[in-house]
């Protein structure tokens, strides 16, 4: 959610489930005369070691790092472990997220834990939910941007293709409505999108699952589950695109 607040528009899906970011997502923010390129990466998780390489690659290519932690947690062992692996010469700032849920003494205690590990350019206290502290982050990175031509047009917010962006919106609503590990084992592909003569857009997507039982869960009784996923995704796409969207979903078993 933080990357969406920084950009000012939705570029990354939001879910209560962990590890919903499966690849690097570029978000483009503008502050005053500066264009800031944020790279949102998969978070570190003991259950998703295969995604860590994506994050380390992003660390290496970035000029600075904004290391985001969930301040409402009681243990930070994995975050501490990963922070120690980042090269000491790398400029890094710490963002303690969810400050709206934390009492100030605990917040200061958390900051002290990480301050013992290394020095930071800045420590930001933020809430991705309320937006508190987000402008402080943008102001700092805008002031530290090297003078150069902007890399993207001012209206661009991400480097995702439209097809991938639309698939991500549907994937978010899959996470909201399909439980356990099943959402992590499916892929969503936008196979066709066409503007219609009435100004609306027709989007067709395939949801690929691993087995017939998984397909049965996705479809639901009398097709109600996939219908609810499609309806929610369609409404959000219509809102984001500011036009009527006709969304058609098919659930297919990978062969």
Buried (B, 14 or more C-beta within 10 A) or exposed (E): BBBBBBBBEBBBBBBEEEBBBBEBBBBBBBBEEBBBBBBBBBBBEEEBEEBBEBBEEBBEEBEBBBBBBBBBEEEBEBBBEBBEEBEEEEEBBBBBBBBBEBEEEBBEEBBEEBEEBBEBBBBBBBBBBEBBBBEBBBEBBBEBBEEEEBEBEEEEBBBBEEBBBBBBBBBBBBBBBBEEEBBBEBEBBBEEBEEEEEEBBBBBBBBBBEEEEBBEBBBBEEEEBBEBBBEBBBEBBBEBBEBBBBBEBEBEEEE
